[in-house]
Amino acid sequence: MDQKAKDGMLLLEHLPFETDRGIASRARIGLIVLATDYTIEHEWRQVMSGLPGVALYHSRILNDAQITPETLRAMEPRIAQSTDVILPGADFDVIAYGCTSASMAIGEEKVFARIREARPNVECTTPITAAFAAFHAFGARRIGVLTPYRADVNRIVASYITARGFTVPVFGSFNEEDDNIVARITPRSIKDGILAIRKRAEIDAVFVSCTSVRLAEAAADIEREIGLPVTSSNHAMAWHALRLAKYDEALPQWGKLFTLPLTT
C-alpha cells in the first residue's frame, strides 16, 4: 500500500521481485590469494572476465614474502579462515588455494581438508593439483619445470612431481626467494627460461611453477614457437577450476590446455 512519509514523499514498500543466481549463473569460483601475490588475480580475471555467468570471488591469506619450506607450511592453519570469509554462507562450485609450493610443502589433501572445514564437500584445487590434471590432459609424462624458487623449495617441487609418476628430465630455476621480486620477473625472462629448458632435454610439456609468475597471456604463442604444450600455476588452475565447475567450452586463445577436457 502506498504511504506518505512525514515530508510528503510517496513511499512504495514491499515491491515484488524475482531472484536468479546473479552473476554466477554458471559457476561461482572462490580463490585464496597469497598476501604477497601480485599476479594471480590479474591473470584469472583475464581468463574469466569474458565468460558470461562465471563469477570469481577471492580472499587473501597471510604469508611471508620469503619463500622457504617453513614459511610455506606455516600457512596451513590459516586456510580455513581465508576460505570462510569468501561470501560467508554462500555455496561455491570450486575453491582454489593459490600457492603452488605451499600445496606441496603442506600436501594437497591437507589443503583440501582445511578448505572443507569452512566449505564442506566443495570441489577443491591447488596449482599443483591443476598441473597434474593438465599433464594427464596433455598425455605428458616427461615434464620440464621452471621455477623462481631457492634450492630447498625446488627439491620439494621435483620430489613431489616425480613421486606422482612423472619424470622431470630438466629443471630450471631463477633461484629468487622474495615474492615481491618474483612478481617483477619479465615475461621475456620467463620465455627465455622455457626456451632453455626446451633445448636441454626431451620433454612432453613445460610447467612454470609459482602463482607470482606471469605466463597466461604468452602461453599460446610460446607453444607455437617450441612445439610443446605449456602451462603454469595460474594458467593450469584457472583451467582446472573452470572444468571442475562444469564449464567445458574451449578457449583456444589461452593455449592448448584450454581446448581440453578433464581426463581424471
C-alpha positions as CSV (number, residue, x, y, z in Angstrom):
1,M,0.0,0.0,0.0
2,D,1.2,3.5,-0.9
3,Q,2.1,5.6,2.1
4,K,3.2,9.2,2.6
5,A,6.1,9.9,4.8
6,K,6.1,13.0,7.1
7,D,7.9,15.0,4.4
8,G,5.3,14.3,1.9
9,M,7.4,11.7,-0.1
10,L,5.4,8.9,-1.6
11,L,6.8,5.6,-0.1
12,L,6.4,2.4,-2.0
13,E,7.3,-0.6,0.1
14,H,7.4,-4.4,-0.4
15,L,7.6,-4.1,-4.2
16,P,7.5,-7.6,-5.9
17,F,10.8,-9.0,-7.2
18,E,12.3,-12.2,-8.6
19,T,15.7,-13.7,-8.0
20,D,18.2,-15.7,-10.1
21,R,21.8,-16.8,-9.5
22,G,23.1,-13.3,-10.1
23,I,26.4,-13.1,-12.0
24,A,27.2,-16.7,-11.0
25,S,24.5,-18.3,-13.2
26,R,27.0,-20.9,-14.5
27,A,29.8,-21.1,-11.9
28,R,30.8,-19.5,-8.6
29,I,34.5,-19.9,-8.0
30,G,36.5,-18.9,-4.9
31,L,40.2,-18.1,-4.8
32,I,42.5,-17.9,-1.8
33,V,45.3,-15.5,-2.8
34,L,48.7,-15.1,-1.0
35,A,49.0,-11.8,0.8
36,T,52.2,-11.2,-1.2
37,D,50.9,-12.2,-4.6
38,Y,50.7,-9.5,-7.4
39,T,49.8,-11.7,-10.3
40,I,47.1,-14.4,-9.9
41,E,44.1,-12.1,-9.7
42,H,45.2,-10.3,-12.8
43,E,45.6,-13.5,-14.8
44,W,42.4,-15.1,-13.6
45,R,40.4,-12.0,-14.4
46,Q,41.9,-12.0,-17.9
47,V,40.7,-15.6,-18.4
48,M,37.3,-15.4,-16.8
49,S,36.1,-11.8,-17.3
50,G,34.7,-12.6,-20.7
51,L,32.8,-15.7,-19.6
52,P,29.1,-14.9,-19.0
53,G,27.7,-16.5,-15.8
54,V,31.2,-17.2,-14.3
55,A,31.8,-15.3,-11.1
56,L,35.1,-15.1,-9.3
57,Y,35.5,-14.1,-5.6
58,H,38.7,-14.1,-3.6
59,S,40.3,-13.5,-0.2
60,R,43.9,-13.2,0.9
61,I,45.9,-15.4,3.3
62,L,48.7,-14.1,5.4
63,N,52.1,-15.4,4.3
64,D,55.8,-14.4,4.4
65,A,57.3,-12.9,1.3
66,Q,60.4,-15.1,1.9
67,I,59.6,-18.4,0.3
68,T,61.0,-21.2,2.5
69,P,59.7,-24.6,3.5
70,E,59.0,-23.3,6.9
71,T,57.0,-20.2,5.8
72,L,55.1,-22.3,3.4
73,R,53.9,-24.8,6.0
74,A,53.0,-22.0,8.4
75,M,50.0,-21.2,6.2
76,E,48.1,-24.4,6.9
77,P,46.2,-23.3,10.0
78,R,45.1,-20.1,8.2
79,I,43.5,-21.7,5.2
80,A,40.1,-22.4,6.8
81,Q,39.6,-18.8,7.9
82,S,40.6,-17.5,4.5
83,T,38.0,-19.8,2.9
84,D,35.3,-18.8,5.4
85,V,35.5,-15.1,4.6
86,I,34.7,-15.5,0.9
87,L,31.0,-14.7,0.8
88,P,30.2,-16.4,4.2
89,G,27.4,-18.9,3.9
90,A,27.3,-18.9,0.1
91,D,27.6,-22.0,-2.0
92,F,30.6,-22.4,-4.2
93,D,31.3,-24.7,-7.1
94,V,35.1,-24.6,-6.6
95,I,37.5,-23.2,-4.0
96,A,41.1,-22.8,-5.2
97,Y,44.1,-22.3,-3.0
98,G,46.7,-20.1,-4.8
99,C,50.1,-21.3,-3.7
100,T,52.0,-23.9,-5.6
101,S,54.9,-24.6,-3.4
102,A,52.8,-24.5,-0.2
103,S,50.4,-27.0,-1.7
104,M,53.4,-29.4,-2.0
105,A,55.0,-28.5,1.3
106,I,51.7,-28.9,3.2
107,G,50.2,-31.6,0.9
108,E,47.2,-31.3,-1.3
109,E,44.9,-33.5,0.9
110,K,45.7,-31.3,3.9
111,V,44.9,-28.2,2.0
112,F,41.6,-29.7,0.8
113,A,40.8,-30.7,4.4
114,R,41.4,-27.1,5.7
115,I,39.2,-25.7,2.9
116,R,36.4,-28.1,3.6
117,E,36.4,-27.2,7.3
118,A,34.7,-24.0,6.1
119,R,33.1,-25.3,2.9
120,P,32.2,-29.0,3.3
121,N,32.1,-31.1,0.1
122,V,33.2,-28.2,-2.2
123,E,35.4,-29.1,-5.2
124,C,38.9,-28.0,-4.5
125,T,42.1,-27.4,-6.4
126,T,45.6,-26.1,-6.0
127,P,48.2,-25.1,-8.6
128,I,49.9,-28.5,-8.4
129,T,46.6,-30.4,-8.4
130,A,45.7,-28.5,-11.5
131,A,49.2,-29.1,-13.0
132,F,48.8,-32.9,-12.6
133,A,45.4,-32.7,-14.2
134,A,47.0,-30.7,-17.1
135,F,49.8,-33.2,-17.5
136,H,47.1,-36.0,-17.8
137,A,45.1,-33.9,-20.3
138,F,48.2,-33.3,-22.4
139,G,49.2,-37.0,-22.2
140,A,52.6,-35.8,-20.9
141,R,54.9,-37.9,-18.7
142,R,58.2,-36.0,-19.1
143,I,57.8,-32.6,-17.6
144,G,60.3,-29.7,-18.0
145,V,59.9,-27.5,-14.9
146,L,60.8,-23.8,-14.5
147,T,60.5,-22.1,-11.1
148,P,61.7,-18.9,-9.3
149,Y,62.4,-20.8,-6.0
150,R,65.5,-21.3,-4.0
151,A,67.2,-24.8,-3.9
152,D,65.4,-26.4,-0.9
153,V,62.0,-25.4,-2.3
154,N,63.0,-26.7,-5.7
155,R,63.8,-30.1,-4.1
156,I,60.3,-30.3,-2.7
157,V,58.8,-29.5,-6.1
158,A,60.9,-32.0,-8.0
159,S,60.3,-34.8,-5.4
160,Y,56.6,-34.1,-5.3
161,I,56.2,-34.3,-9.1
162,T,58.3,-37.5,-9.5
163,A,56.5,-39.2,-6.6
164,R,53.3,-38.9,-8.7
165,G,54.7,-40.9,-11.5
166,F,56.0,-38.2,-13.8
167,T,59.7,-37.7,-14.7
168,V,61.5,-34.3,-14.7
169,P,64.3,-34.6,-17.2
170,V,65.2,-30.9,-16.8
171,F,64.6,-28.4,-14.0
172,G,65.3,-24.7,-14.3
173,S,65.2,-22.0,-11.6
174,F,65.8,-18.3,-11.2
175,N,66.6,-19.0,-7.5
176,E,64.8,-16.0,-6.2
177,E,63.1,-16.4,-2.8
178,D,61.4,-13.0,-2.5
179,D,57.9,-13.0,-3.8
180,N,58.0,-9.2,-4.4
181,I,60.9,-9.7,-6.8
182,V,59.4,-12.8,-8.5
183,A,56.3,-10.9,-9.5
184,R,58.5,-8.5,-11.5
185,I,60.4,-11.1,-13.5
186,T,59.7,-10.1,-17.1
187,P,57.7,-12.2,-19.5
188,R,60.7,-12.2,-21.8
189,S,62.8,-13.8,-19.0
190,I,60.1,-16.4,-18.5
191,K,60.1,-17.2,-22.2
192,D,63.9,-17.4,-22.3
193,G,63.8,-19.8,-19.3
194,I,61.3,-22.0,-21.2
195,L,63.4,-22.0,-24.3
196,A,66.5,-23.0,-22.3
197,I,64.6,-25.9,-20.8
198,R,63.3,-27.0,-24.2
199,K,66.8,-27.2,-25.6
200,R,68.3,-29.3,-22.8
201,A,66.2,-32.4,-22.7
202,E,63.5,-34.5,-24.4
203,I,60.2,-33.4,-22.7
204,D,56.5,-33.6,-23.4
205,A,55.4,-30.4,-21.7
206,V,56.6,-27.4,-19.7
207,F,55.3,-26.4,-16.3
208,V,56.1,-23.0,-14.8
209,S,55.6,-23.2,-11.1
210,C,54.6,-20.1,-8.9
211,T,51.5,-18.0,-8.9
212,S,53.5,-14.8,-9.0
213,V,55.0,-15.7,-12.4
214,R,53.3,-14.1,-15.5
215,L,52.7,-16.6,-18.3
216,A,49.0,-16.9,-19.2
217,E,49.0,-14.2,-21.9
218,A,52.0,-15.7,-23.6
219,A,51.2,-19.4,-23.3
220,A,49.7,-19.9,-26.8
221,D,52.5,-18.0,-28.6
222,I,55.2,-19.9,-26.7
223,E,53.5,-23.2,-27.6
224,R,53.6,-22.3,-31.3
225,E,57.3,-21.5,-31.0
226,I,58.5,-24.5,-29.1
227,G,56.0,-27.1,-30.4
228,L,55.1,-28.3,-26.9
229,P,52.2,-27.6,-24.5
230,V,53.0,-25.0,-21.8
231,T,51.2,-24.3,-18.6
232,S,51.8,-22.5,-15.3
233,S,50.4,-22.4,-11.8
234,N,47.8,-19.7,-12.6
235,H,47.1,-21.0,-16.1
236,A,46.5,-24.6,-15.1
237,M,44.5,-23.7,-12.0
238,A,42.2,-21.4,-13.9
239,W,41.5,-24.1,-16.4
240,H,41.0,-26.8,-13.7
241,A,38.7,-24.6,-11.7
242,L,36.5,-24.0,-14.8
243,R,36.4,-27.7,-15.7
244,L,35.6,-28.7,-12.1
245,A,32.7,-26.2,-12.3
246,K,31.5,-27.9,-15.4
247,Y,32.5,-25.0,-17.7
248,D,33.6,-27.1,-20.7
249,E,33.9,-24.7,-23.6
250,A,37.2,-24.5,-25.5
251,L,39.1,-21.2,-25.1
252,P,42.0,-21.7,-27.6
253,Q,43.3,-18.1,-27.1
254,W,44.8,-19.3,-23.8
255,G,46.7,-22.2,-25.3
256,K,46.2,-26.0,-25.9
257,L,45.2,-26.7,-22.3
258,F,42.0,-24.6,-22.6
259,T,40.8,-26.7,-25.5
260,L,41.0,-30.0,-23.5
261,P,38.6,-31.7,-21.1
262,L,39.5,-33.2,-17.8
263,T,40.7,-36.7,-18.1
264,T,40.9,-37.6,-14.4
